[in-house]
Amino acid sequence: MTVASGPMSADVVIRMEGVQKWYDHFQVLKDIDLEVHRGERIVICGPSGSGKSTLIRCINQLERHQKGRITVNGVELGPHHRQLDTVRREVGMVFQSFNLFPHLTVLENCMLAPMKVRGTTKADAKATALRYLERVRIPEQADKYPGQLSGGQQQRVAIARSLCMNPKVMLFDEPTSALDPEMVKEVLDTMIGLAEDGMTMLCVTHEMGFAKSVAHRVIFMDRGEIVEQNTPEAFFSAPKSERTRSFLGQILAH
């Protein structure tokens, strides 16, 4: 199913300018410049250790950058940022590991953040949670605990939980890499549904079929740099960089 079509809004939701990050003496991000527009869907790919997960984790400051500027919805995240909560309320994150609270039911997992962070009433939080569990097609699992669900179901709960905060942007950090192959499709189908709804999305993934059908732009990273970025059609049919061609040759051969 192809959903990458139509013009994008000119509104810039995320701007990264000269962003750099080190782990001790190892530089993991090198002068990253990136603009993300409202409603845009970006897939970030690259070899292990290329900096792609670190890049999206800097957007909500799960990783702190040391140099450069990051602005999210008009709020600047400097190295000494004081408005983290403001940004994190607007930016949902779905991880490789589901990070659900095992002692809470699916419904309680989805209700917790809106009540604690946004001050939503219990009744409203429950109504929102049920709506998004319906959205990810698992409303019948609401009263179960995470340990009673498959990996694919748990990841869909994690997506619903993020949506309950009504974020303006969704970040996905290899959301299918911990799943058994037969569970990957149900999670990707859920993400395709979000894309069709117009959600602004950045997704780190090796699922190239997803990139071809959903992304407006595909970004290839290597050694902490954005090596190449283009529309899916141009990226896959005529990559400019030898590093990109080598990576695609390896990943598309599997």
SULNORGI-V777047 format. One record per backbone hydrogen bond with DSSP energy under -1.0 kcal/mol. CO is the residue of the C=O (numbers start at 1). NH is the residue of the N-H. If there is no record, write none. Layout:
co nh
CO NH
CO NH
This chain:
co nh
3 5
11 38
13 73
14 36
15 71
16 34
17 69
19 32
20 66
20 67
21 28
21 29
23 26
26 23
29 21
32 19
34 16
36 13
36 14
37 40
40 201
41 216
41 217
42 203
43 219
44 205
45 221
47 50
50 224
51 55
52 56
53 57
54 58
57 62
57 63
67 20
69 17
70 77
71 15
72 75
75 72
78 81
83 87
84 88
85 89
87 90
90 168
90 169
92 171
94 173
101 104
105 109
106 110
107 111
108 112
111 115
112 116
113 117
114 120
121 125
122 126
123 127
124 128
125 129
126 130
127 131
128 132
129 133
130 134
131 135
132 136
133 138
134 137
138 141
139 142
141 144
142 107
144 106
145 148
146 149
150 154
151 155
152 156
153 157
154 158
155 159
156 160
157 161
158 162
159 163
160 164
162 165
163 166
169 92
170 202
171 94
172 204
174 177
176 179
180 183
183 187
184 188
185 189
186 190
187 191
188 192
189 193
190 194
191 195
192 196
193 197
194 199
195 198
200 170
201 42
202 172
203 44
204 174
206 208
207 211
208 212
209 213
210 214
211 215
213 3
213 4
217 43
218 230
219 45
220 227
220 228
222 225
224 30
225 222
228 220
230 218
231 235
232 236
233 237
234 238
241 245
242 246
243 247
244 248
245 249
246 250
247 251
248 252
